[in-house]
Amino acid sequence: MCNIFVDYIRAFDSVYRHKIIYLAQDNVPAKLISLMKLTLINTRARVKINNEYTKELKVESGVNQGDTLAATLFSVLVDVVLKQLHSRGNISTSLTLCRP
């Protein structure tokens, strides 16, 4: 039996938005890529502190909090990365590597 632990803490916040789109282009339908671009590219935010707003900040990483696409985007990214690692021989998906 094998156990694998993957730490996904802050995973949604740490992925660069341009990388998500770049990596997904070969495996995701064009319509979904267009939706991803609309929600991820050229996004700006301001922070409210004591009823005053900061200057606009360019958001370049992470997905939008509460975005219904967030889980899908992250799943797509993980799938693409695992496929790339598997094709390079850096990862094996075979269960025969596990000891009984």
MOPAC internal coordinates of N, CA, C and O (Angstrom, degrees):
PM7 1SCF
backbone

  N    0.0000 0     0.00 0     0.00 0    0    0    0
  C    1.4465 1     0.00 0     0.00 0    1    0    0
  C    1.5303 1   108.57 1     0.00 0    2    1    0
  O    1.2310 1   120.68 1   -43.03 1    3    2    1
  N    1.3196 1   116.31 1   136.97 1    3    2    1
  C    1.4649 1   121.35 1   178.80 1    5    3    2
  C    1.5181 1   109.57 1  -117.14 1    6    5    3
  O    1.2310 1   121.20 1   -36.47 1    7    6    5
  N    1.2970 1   115.31 1   143.53 1    7    6    5
  C    1.4561 1   121.37 1   173.38 1    9    7    6
  C    1.5157 1   107.92 1  -119.97 1   10    9    7
  O    1.2310 1   121.30 1   -44.58 1   11   10    9
  N    1.3067 1   115.12 1   135.42 1   11   10    9
  C    1.4597 1   120.10 1   177.46 1   13   11   10
  C    1.5116 1   107.44 1  -125.75 1   14   13   11
  O    1.2310 1   121.02 1   -47.74 1   15   14   13
  N    1.3256 1   115.65 1   132.26 1   15   14   13
  C    1.4525 1   120.74 1   176.97 1   17   15   14
  C    1.5219 1   108.26 1  -118.75 1   18   17   15
  O    1.2310 1   120.99 1   -55.35 1   19   18   17
  N    1.3069 1   115.70 1   124.65 1   19   18   17
  C    1.4594 1   120.71 1   176.88 1   21   19   18
  C    1.5165 1   107.11 1  -117.82 1   22   21   19
  O    1.2310 1   120.43 1   -55.06 1   23   22   21
  N    1.3088 1   116.79 1   124.94 1   23   22   21
  C    1.4590 1   122.37 1  -178.38 1   25   23   22
  C    1.5321 1   109.17 1   -88.40 1   26   25   23
  O    1.2310 1   120.83 1   -70.68 1   27   26   25
  N    1.3107 1   116.01 1   109.32 1   27   26   25
  C    1.4621 1   120.61 1  -178.80 1   29   27   26
  C    1.5285 1   112.77 1  -102.26 1   30   29   27
  O    1.2310 1   120.43 1  -164.76 1   31   30   29
  N    1.3380 1   116.78 1    15.24 1   31   30   29
  C    1.4578 1   119.56 1   179.29 1   33   31   30
  C    1.5225 1   108.91 1   -59.39 1   34   33   31
  O    1.2310 1   120.86 1   -49.94 1   35   34   33
  N    1.2759 1   115.96 1   130.06 1   35   34   33
  C    1.4671 1   124.71 1  -179.97 1   37   35   34
  C    1.5265 1   113.25 1    63.60 1   38   37   35
  O    1.2310 1   120.16 1  -165.44 1   39   38   37
  N    1.3036 1   117.29 1    14.56 1   39   38   37
  C    1.4624 1   119.91 1  -177.88 1   41   39   38
  C    1.5251 1   111.14 1   -62.21 1   42   41   39
  O    1.2310 1   120.21 1   140.10 1   43   42   41
  N    1.3109 1   117.21 1   -39.90 1   43   42   41
  C    1.4585 1   120.20 1  -179.16 1   45   43   42
  C    1.5223 1   111.39 1   -67.67 1   46   45   43
  O    1.2310 1   119.89 1   153.43 1   47   46   45
  N    1.3236 1   117.81 1   -26.57 1   47   46   45
  C    1.4651 1   121.67 1  -178.22 1   49   47   46
  C    1.5246 1   113.06 1   -87.40 1   50   49   47
  O    1.2310 1   120.27 1   162.21 1   51   50   49
  N    1.3278 1   117.08 1   -17.79 1   51   50   49
  C    1.4575 1   119.31 1  -169.14 1   53   51   50
  C    1.5251 1   115.32 1   -98.45 1   54   53   51
  O    1.2310 1   119.63 1   173.24 1   55   54   53
  N    1.3035 1   118.32 1    -6.76 1   55   54   53
  C    1.4637 1   121.08 1  -176.31 1   57   55   54
  C    1.5262 1   110.10 1   -87.49 1   58   57   55
  O    1.2310 1   120.87 1   -51.46 1   59   58   57
  N    1.3324 1   115.94 1   128.54 1   59   58   57
  C    1.4661 1   119.63 1   176.83 1   61   59   58
  C    1.5158 1   110.18 1   -70.54 1   62   61   59
  O    1.2310 1   120.82 1   -47.01 1   63   62   61
  N    1.3120 1   116.04 1   132.99 1   63   62   61
  C    1.4624 1   122.00 1  -174.16 1   65   63   62
  C    1.5345 1   113.11 1   -62.23 1   66   65   63
  O    1.2310 1   119.94 1   139.62 1   67   66   65
  N    1.3052 1   117.72 1   -40.38 1   67   66   65
  C    1.4616 1   119.80 1   179.58 1   69   67   66
  C    1.5244 1   110.79 1   -65.05 1   70   69   67
  O    1.2310 1   120.52 1   145.71 1   71   70   69
  N    1.3275 1   116.61 1   -34.29 1   71   70   69
  C    1.4686 1   120.72 1   178.53 1   73   71   70
  C    1.5297 1   110.86 1   -66.25 1   74   73   71
  O    1.2310 1   120.42 1   141.19 1   75   74   73
  N    1.3292 1   116.81 1   -38.81 1   75   74   73
  C    1.4663 1   120.01 1   179.13 1   77   75   74
  C    1.5202 1   109.21 1   -56.89 1   78   77   75
  O    1.2310 1   120.90 1   130.60 1   79   78   77
  N    1.3095 1   115.88 1   -49.40 1   79   78   77
  C    1.4717 1   120.46 1  -177.55 1   81   79   78
  C    1.5179 1   110.97 1   -67.92 1   82   81   79
  O    1.2310 1   120.25 1   137.39 1   83   82   81
  N    1.3255 1   117.13 1   -42.61 1   83   82   81
  C    1.4612 1   120.48 1   179.55 1   85   83   82
  C    1.5329 1   111.15 1   -60.35 1   86   85   83
  O    1.2310 1   120.32 1   132.24 1   87   86   85
  N    1.3194 1   116.99 1   -47.76 1   87   86   85
  C    1.4581 1   120.78 1  -177.48 1   89   87   86
  C    1.5237 1   112.57 1   -70.10 1   90   89   87
  O    1.2310 1   120.26 1   150.66 1   91   90   89
  N    1.3139 1   117.10 1   -29.34 1   91   90   89
  C    1.4636 1   120.62 1  -175.72 1   93   91   90
  C    1.5247 1   113.58 1   -83.61 1   94   93   91
  O    1.2310 1   119.20 1   163.69 1   95   94   93
  N    1.3206 1   119.13 1   -16.31 1   95   94   93
  C    1.4589 1   121.69 1  -171.28 1   97   95   94
  C    1.5212 1   114.54 1   -58.55 1   98   97   95
  O    1.2310 1   119.62 1   147.51 1   99   98   97
  N    1.3132 1   118.34 1   -32.49 1   99   98   97
  C    1.4629 1   119.93 1  -178.41 1  101   99   98
  C    1.5168 1   113.30 1   -82.42 1  102  101   99
  O    1.2310 1   120.00 1   161.12 1  103  102  101
  N    1.3228 1   117.60 1   -18.88 1  103  102  101
  C    1.4562 1   120.96 1  -171.95 1  105  103  102
  C    1.5282 1   114.59 1  -117.25 1  106  105  103
  O    1.2310 1   119.80 1   176.19 1  107  106  105
  N    1.3159 1   117.99 1    -3.81 1  107  106  105
  C    1.4627 1   121.48 1  -173.23 1  109  107  106
  C    1.5225 1   109.26 1  -121.60 1  110  109  107
  O    1.2310 1   120.32 1   -40.08 1  111  110  109
  N    1.3368 1   116.98 1   139.92 1  111  110  109
  C    1.4705 1   120.05 1   178.33 1  113  111  110
  C    1.5300 1   112.00 1   -57.96 1  114  113  111
  O    1.2310 1   120.92 1   -32.59 1  115  114  113
  N    1.3231 1   115.86 1   147.41 1  115  114  113
  C    1.4708 1   122.25 1  -176.18 1  117  115  114
  C    1.5321 1   112.16 1   -57.60 1  118  117  115
  O    1.2310 1   120.24 1   145.25 1  119  118  117
  N    1.3063 1   117.15 1   -34.75 1  119  118  117
  C    1.4692 1   120.60 1  -179.47 1  121  119  118
  C    1.5332 1   110.89 1   -64.08 1  122  121  119
  O    1.2310 1   120.57 1   139.49 1  123  122  121
  N    1.3195 1   116.51 1   -40.51 1  123  122  121
  C    1.4626 1   120.12 1   178.17 1  125  123  122
  C    1.5302 1   110.65 1   -70.21 1  126  125  123
  O    1.2310 1   120.34 1   143.66 1  127  126  125
  N    1.3232 1   116.95 1   -36.34 1  127  126  125
  C    1.4732 1   120.28 1   175.89 1  129  127  126
  C    1.5316 1   109.44 1   -60.14 1  130  129  127
  O    1.2310 1   120.16 1   137.28 1  131  130  129
  N    1.3288 1   117.30 1   -42.72 1  131  130  129
  C    1.4686 1   120.92 1   178.54 1  133  131  130
  C    1.5215 1   111.19 1   -61.38 1  134  133  131
  O    1.2310 1   120.17 1   137.38 1  135  134  133
  N    1.3224 1   117.29 1   -42.62 1  135  134  133
  C    1.4677 1   120.67 1   177.43 1  137  135  134
  C    1.5239 1   110.99 1   -63.91 1  138  137  135
  O    1.2310 1   120.89 1   138.86 1  139  138  137
  N    1.3219 1   115.91 1   -41.14 1  139  138  137
  C    1.4544 1   120.15 1   178.88 1  141  139  138
  C    1.5271 1   110.57 1   -60.88 1  142  141  139
  O    1.2310 1   120.43 1   135.52 1  143  142  141
  N    1.3237 1   116.78 1   -44.48 1  143  142  141
  C    1.4632 1   120.66 1   179.94 1  145  143  142
  C    1.5270 1   111.30 1   -62.28 1  146  145  143
  O    1.2310 1   120.49 1   139.86 1  147  146  145
  N    1.3360 1   116.67 1   -40.14 1  147  146  145
  C    1.4664 1   120.18 1  -179.81 1  149  147  146
  C    1.5221 1   112.00 1   -62.67 1  150  149  147
  O    1.2310 1   120.41 1   144.48 1  151  150  149
  N    1.3237 1   116.81 1   -35.52 1  151  150  149
  C    1.4631 1   119.27 1  -176.55 1  153  151  150
  C    1.5245 1   113.84 1   -94.01 1  154  153  151
  O    1.2310 1   119.69 1   164.70 1  155  154  153
  N    1.3282 1   118.21 1   -15.30 1  155  154  153
  C    1.4626 1   119.95 1  -173.42 1  157  155  154
  C    1.5212 1   116.03 1  -113.73 1  158  157  155
  O    1.2310 1   119.73 1   152.49 1  159  158  157
  N    1.3223 1   118.12 1   -27.51 1  159  158  157
  C    1.4647 1   120.94 1  -173.20 1  161  159  158
  C    1.5314 1   110.65 1   -95.89 1  162  161  159
  O    1.2310 1   121.07 1   -37.58 1  163  162  161
  N    1.3307 1   115.57 1   142.42 1  163  162  161
  C    1.4659 1   123.29 1   179.70 1  165  163  162
  C    1.5247 1   112.58 1    57.38 1  166  165  163
  O    1.2310 1   120.53 1  -138.98 1  167  166  165
  N    1.3150 1   116.58 1    41.02 1  167  166  165
  C    1.4562 1   121.59 1   179.56 1  169  167  166
  C    1.5180 1   109.26 1   -93.92 1  170  169  167
  O    1.2310 1   121.48 1   -41.91 1  171  170  169
  N    1.3073 1   114.77 1   138.09 1  171  170  169
  C    1.4566 1   120.64 1   178.91 1  173  171  170
  C    1.5235 1   108.94 1  -126.91 1  174  173  171
  O    1.2310 1   121.17 1   -24.71 1  175  174  173
  N    1.3251 1   115.36 1   155.29 1  175  174  173
  C    1.4607 1   120.61 1   179.81 1  177  175  174
  C    1.5234 1   109.73 1  -143.29 1  178  177  175
  O    1.2310 1   121.34 1   -22.50 1  179  178  177
  N    1.3155 1   115.05 1   157.50 1  179  178  177
  C    1.4589 1   121.82 1   172.60 1  181  179  178
  C    1.5228 1   107.24 1  -131.25 1  182  181  179
  O    1.2310 1   121.04 1   -29.85 1  183  182  181
  N    1.3131 1   115.62 1   150.15 1  183  182  181
  C    1.4568 1   121.46 1  -179.03 1  185  183  182
  C    1.5224 1   108.09 1  -108.99 1  186  185  183
  O    1.2310 1   121.25 1   -44.96 1  187  186  185
  N    1.3322 1   115.21 1   135.04 1  187  186  185
  C    1.4631 1   120.32 1   178.49 1  189  187  186
  C    1.5280 1   108.96 1   -97.96 1  190  189  187
  O    1.2310 1   121.17 1   -59.65 1  191  190  189
  N    1.3472 1   115.36 1   120.35 1  191  190  189
  C    1.4545 1   121.81 1   178.41 1  193  191  190
  C    1.5245 1   108.58 1  -128.19 1  194  193  191
  O    1.2310 1   120.60 1   -59.77 1  195  194  193
  N    1.3252 1   116.46 1   120.23 1  195  194  193
  C    1.4726 1   121.33 1  -178.93 1  197  195  194
  C    1.5297 1   111.96 1    50.71 1  198  197  195
  O    1.2310 1   120.50 1  -130.97 1  199  198  197
  N    1.3134 1   116.65 1    49.03 1  199  198  197
  C    1.4706 1   123.99 1   178.23 1  201  199  198
  C    1.5230 1   113.91 1    63.90 1  202  201  199
  O    1.2310 1   119.74 1  -162.98 1  203  202  201
  N    1.3172 1   118.10 1    17.02 1  203  202  201
  C    1.4582 1   121.88 1   174.49 1  205  203  202
  C    1.5192 1   108.54 1  -125.16 1  206  205  203
  O    1.2310 1   121.03 1   -34.24 1  207  206  205
  N    1.3278 1   115.64 1   145.76 1  207  206  205
  C    1.4555 1   121.04 1  -178.61 1  209  207  206
  C    1.5293 1   111.08 1  -100.92 1  210  209  207
  O    1.2310 1   121.46 1   -35.98 1  211  210  209
  N    1.3335 1   114.81 1   144.02 1  211  210  209
  C    1.4567 1   120.52 1   175.32 1  213  211  210
  C    1.5251 1   108.86 1   -77.21 1  214  213  211
  O    1.2310 1   120.86 1    -5.13 1  215  214  213
  N    1.3287 1   115.95 1   174.87 1  215  214  213
  C    1.4581 1   120.32 1   171.49 1  217  215  214
  C    1.5225 1   108.60 1   -65.09 1  218  217  215
  O    1.2310 1   120.80 1   -20.17 1  219  218  217
  N    1.3189 1   116.08 1   159.83 1  219  218  217
  C    1.4641 1   120.07 1   178.24 1  221  219  218
  C    1.5177 1   110.77 1   -65.35 1  222  221  219
  O    1.2310 1   121.47 1   -39.69 1  223  222  221
  N    1.3194 1   114.78 1   140.31 1  223  222  221
  C    1.4557 1   122.26 1   176.93 1  225  223  222
  C    1.5164 1   108.58 1  -115.50 1  226  225  223
  O    1.2310 1   120.24 1   -40.00 1  227  226  225
  N    1.3006 1   117.14 1   140.00 1  227  226  225
  C    1.4544 1   121.37 1   174.86 1  229  227  226
  C    1.5262 1   108.47 1   -81.73 1  230  229  227
  O    1.2310 1   120.53 1   -54.15 1  231  230  229
  N    1.3178 1   116.58 1   125.85 1  231  230  229
  C    1.4611 1   121.30 1  -179.75 1  233  231  230
  C    1.5238 1   107.81 1   -94.93 1  234  233  231
  O    1.2310 1   120.74 1   -63.71 1  235  234  233
  N    1.3484 1   116.19 1   116.29 1  235  234  233
  C    1.4621 1   120.79 1  -175.96 1  237  235  234
  C    1.5151 1   113.96 1  -114.89 1  238  237  235
  O    1.2310 1   120.09 1   169.79 1  239  238  237
  N    1.3242 1   117.43 1   -10.21 1  239  238  237
  C    1.4646 1   119.07 1  -179.67 1  241  239  238
  C    1.5157 1   110.11 1  -137.63 1  242  241  239
  O    1.2310 1   121.89 1   -20.17 1  243  242  241
  N    1.3219 1   113.98 1   159.83 1  243  242  241
  C    1.4497 1   120.94 1   179.41 1  245  243  242
  C    1.5168 1   112.46 1    82.85 1  246  245  243
  O    1.2310 1   121.73 1   -10.99 1  247  246  245
  N    1.3016 1   114.30 1   169.01 1  247  246  245
  C    1.4617 1   120.49 1   175.71 1  249  247  246
  C    1.5198 1   108.03 1  -109.49 1  250  249  247
  O    1.2310 1   120.77 1   -19.08 1  251  250  249
  N    1.3110 1   116.12 1   160.92 1  251  250  249
  C    1.4555 1   120.40 1  -177.74 1  253  251  250
  C    1.5222 1   110.76 1   -67.64 1  254  253  251
  O    1.2310 1   120.83 1   -45.78 1  255  254  253
  N    1.3226 1   116.01 1   134.22 1  255  254  253
  C    1.4560 1   120.32 1   179.01 1  257  255  254
  C    1.5188 1   109.76 1   -62.50 1  258  257  255
  O    1.2310 1   120.58 1   -49.53 1  259  258  257
  N    1.3076 1   116.49 1   130.47 1  259  258  257
  C    1.4529 1   120.92 1   179.56 1  261  259  258
  C    1.5132 1   113.93 1    80.88 1  262  261  259
  O    1.2310 1   119.79 1   179.21 1  263  262  261
  N    1.3163 1   118.01 1    -0.79 1  263  262  261
  C    1.4611 1   121.59 1   179.64 1  265  263  262
  C    1.5272 1   109.34 1   -66.12 1  266  265  263
  O    1.2310 1   120.58 1   -50.47 1  267  266  265
  N    1.3102 1   116.51 1   129.53 1  267  266  265
  C    1.4611 1   120.14 1  -179.14 1  269  267  266
  C    1.5256 1   111.65 1   -67.39 1  270  269  267
  O    1.2310 1   120.18 1   160.75 1  271  270  269
  N    1.3240 1   117.26 1   -19.25 1  271  270  269
  C    1.4628 1   120.76 1   177.49 1  273  271  270
  C    1.5295 1   112.72 1   -84.97 1  274  273  271
  O    1.2310 1   119.57 1   169.85 1  275  274  273
  N    1.3289 1   118.42 1   -10.15 1  275  274  273
  C    1.4618 1   121.98 1  -172.34 1  277  275  274
  C    1.5214 1   112.93 1   -55.26 1  278  277  275
  O    1.2310 1   120.05 1   128.57 1  279  278  277
  N    1.3057 1   117.51 1   -51.43 1  279  278  277
  C    1.4673 1   120.22 1  -177.89 1  281  279  278
  C    1.5248 1   110.86 1   -65.58 1  282  281  279
  O    1.2310 1   120.41 1   140.95 1  283  282  281
  N    1.3334 1   116.82 1   -39.05 1  283  282  281
  C    1.4576 1   120.91 1   178.73 1  285  283  282
  C    1.5249 1   110.78 1   -64.76 1  286  285  283
  O    1.2310 1   120.42 1   135.76 1  287  286  285
  N    1.3201 1   116.80 1   -44.24 1  287  286  285
  C    1.4640 1   121.19 1   179.44 1  289  287  286
  C    1.5193 1   110.82 1   -60.94 1  290  289  287
  O    1.2310 1   120.73 1   135.43 1  291  290  289
  N    1.3130 1   116.21 1   -44.57 1  291  290  289
  C    1.4537 1   119.34 1  -179.81 1  293  291  290
  C    1.5242 1   110.72 1   -66.45 1  294  293  291
  O    1.2310 1   120.01 1   139.43 1  295  294  293
  N    1.3128 1   117.59 1   -40.57 1  295  294  293
  C    1.4667 1   121.19 1   178.31 1  297  295  294
  C    1.5199 1   111.23 1   -62.16 1  298  297  295
  O    1.2310 1   120.66 1   137.46 1  299  298  297
  N    1.3218 1   116.35 1   -42.54 1  299  298  297
  C    1.4680 1   121.31 1   178.08 1  301  299  298
  C    1.5215 1   109.34 1   -60.43 1  302  301  299
  O    1.2310 1   120.65 1   133.93 1  303  302  301
  N    1.3154 1   116.37 1   -46.07 1  303  302  301
  C    1.4611 1   120.57 1  -178.60 1  305  303  302
  C    1.5249 1   111.74 1   -63.14 1  306  305  303
  O    1.2310 1   120.14 1   134.12 1  307  306  305
  N    1.3145 1   117.33 1   -45.88 1  307  306  305
  C    1.4699 1   120.64 1   179.23 1  309  307  306
  C    1.5247 1   110.07 1   -62.44 1  310  309  307
  O    1.2310 1   120.25 1   138.47 1  311  310  309
  N    1.3305 1   117.12 1   -41.53 1  311  310  309
  C    1.4661 1   121.00 1   179.25 1  313  311  310
  C    1.5273 1   111.11 1   -61.13 1  314  313  311
  O    1.2310 1   120.47 1   135.03 1  315  314  313
  N    1.3237 1   116.70 1   -44.97 1  315  314  313
  C    1.4620 1   121.20 1  -179.92 1  317  315  314
  C    1.5241 1   110.69 1   -63.40 1  318  317  315
  O    1.2310 1   120.11 1   134.90 1  319  318  317
  N    1.3154 1   117.40 1   -45.10 1  319  318  317
  C    1.4612 1   121.12 1  -179.12 1  321  319  318
  C    1.5277 1   110.74 1   -63.63 1  322  321  319
  O    1.2310 1   120.30 1   135.23 1  323  322  321
  N    1.3314 1   117.04 1   -44.77 1  323  322  321
  C    1.4665 1   119.75 1   179.11 1  325  323  322
  C    1.5262 1   111.51 1   -62.79 1  326  325  323
  O    1.2310 1   120.06 1   140.60 1  327  326  325
  N    1.3343 1   117.48 1   -39.40 1  327  326  325
  C    1.4702 1   120.04 1   177.64 1  329  327  326
  C    1.5192 1   110.85 1   -64.09 1  330  329  327
  O    1.2310 1   120.31 1   139.12 1  331  330  329
  N    1.3335 1   117.01 1   -40.88 1  331  330  329
  C    1.4642 1   119.93 1   178.61 1  333  331  330
  C    1.5210 1   111.07 1   -64.30 1  334  333  331
  O    1.2310 1   120.25 1   136.15 1  335  334  333
  N    1.3137 1   117.13 1   -43.85 1  335  334  333
  C    1.4561 1   120.36 1   178.67 1  337  335  334
  C    1.5193 1   111.31 1   -63.91 1  338  337  335
  O    1.2310 1   120.71 1   139.22 1  339  338  337
  N    1.3169 1   116.24 1   -40.78 1  339  338  337
  C    1.4622 1   121.31 1  -179.74 1  341  339  338
  C    1.5356 1   110.17 1   -64.21 1  342  341  339
  O    1.2310 1   120.45 1   137.14 1  343  342  341
  N    1.3406 1   116.74 1   -42.86 1  343  342  341
  C    1.4680 1   119.95 1  -178.94 1  345  343  342
  C    1.5266 1   111.89 1   -67.09 1  346  345  343
  O    1.2310 1   120.09 1   153.90 1  347  346  345
  N    1.3110 1   117.44 1   -26.10 1  347  346  345
  C    1.4737 1   121.34 1   178.13 1  349  347  346
  C    1.5185 1   112.11 1   -86.20 1  350  349  347
  O    1.2310 1   120.58 1   173.00 1  351  350  349
  N    1.3157 1   116.49 1    -7.00 1  351  350  349
  C    1.4551 1   120.12 1  -178.54 1  353  351  350
  C    1.5144 1   113.36 1    82.21 1  354  353  351
  O    1.2310 1   120.25 1  -167.06 1  355  354  353
  N    1.3329 1   117.13 1    12.94 1  355  354  353
  C    1.4635 1   120.96 1  -179.13 1  357  355  354
  C    1.5229 1   113.18 1   -85.67 1  358  357  355
  O    1.2310 1   120.53 1   171.21 1  359  358  357
  N    1.3241 1   116.60 1    -8.79 1  359  358  357
  C    1.4578 1   120.20 1  -178.68 1  361  359  358
  C    1.5197 1   108.11 1  -147.62 1  362  361  359
  O    1.2310 1   121.12 1   -33.30 1  363  362  361
  N    1.2792 1   115.47 1   146.70 1  363  362  361
  C    1.4543 1   119.92 1   177.29 1  365  363  362
  C    1.5127 1   109.12 1  -121.35 1  366  365  363
  O    1.2310 1   120.75 1   -44.83 1  367  366  365
  N    1.3008 1   116.16 1   135.17 1  367  366  365
  C    1.4574 1   120.42 1   178.26 1  369  367  366
  C    1.5174 1   110.61 1   -99.26 1  370  369  367
  O    1.2310 1   120.80 1  -172.36 1  371  370  369
  N    1.3031 1   116.07 1     7.64 1  371  370  369
  C    1.4701 1   120.38 1  -178.19 1  373  371  370
  C    1.5234 1   110.78 1   -78.69 1  374  373  371
  O    1.2310 1   121.02 1   -48.18 1  375  374  373
  N    1.3149 1   115.66 1   131.82 1  375  374  373
  C    1.4533 1   120.42 1   178.12 1  377  375  374
  C    1.5360 1   111.76 1   -78.14 1  378  377  375
  O    1.2310 1   120.34 1   170.12 1  379  378  377
  N    1.3193 1   116.95 1    -9.88 1  379  378  377
  C    1.4692 1   119.68 1  -179.10 1  381  379  378
  C    1.5216 1   112.13 1   -70.08 1  382  381  379
  O    1.2310 1   119.84 1   168.03 1  383  382  381
  N    1.3142 1   117.91 1   -11.97 1  383  382  381
  C    1.4529 1   121.59 1   177.42 1  385  383  382
  C    1.5150 1   111.82 1   -75.89 1  386  385  383
  O    1.2310 1   120.71 1   164.71 1  387  386  385
  N    1.3085 1   116.25 1   -15.29 1  387  386  385
  C    1.4558 1   120.53 1  -178.64 1  389  387  386
  C    1.5159 1   110.63 1   -85.05 1  390  389  387
  O    1.2310 1   121.40 1   -35.57 1  391  390  389
  N    1.3011 1   114.94 1   144.43 1  391  390  389
  C    1.4609 1   119.67 1   177.13 1  393  391  390
  C    1.5277 1   109.33 1   -83.17 1  394  393  391
  O    1.2310 1   120.16 1   -37.19 1  395  394  393
  N    1.3131 1   117.30 1   142.81 1  395  394  393
  C    1.4630 1   119.72 1   179.78 1  397  395  394
  C    1.5233 1   111.24 1   -70.48 1  398  397  395
  O    1.2310 1   120.10 1   180.00 1  399  398  397

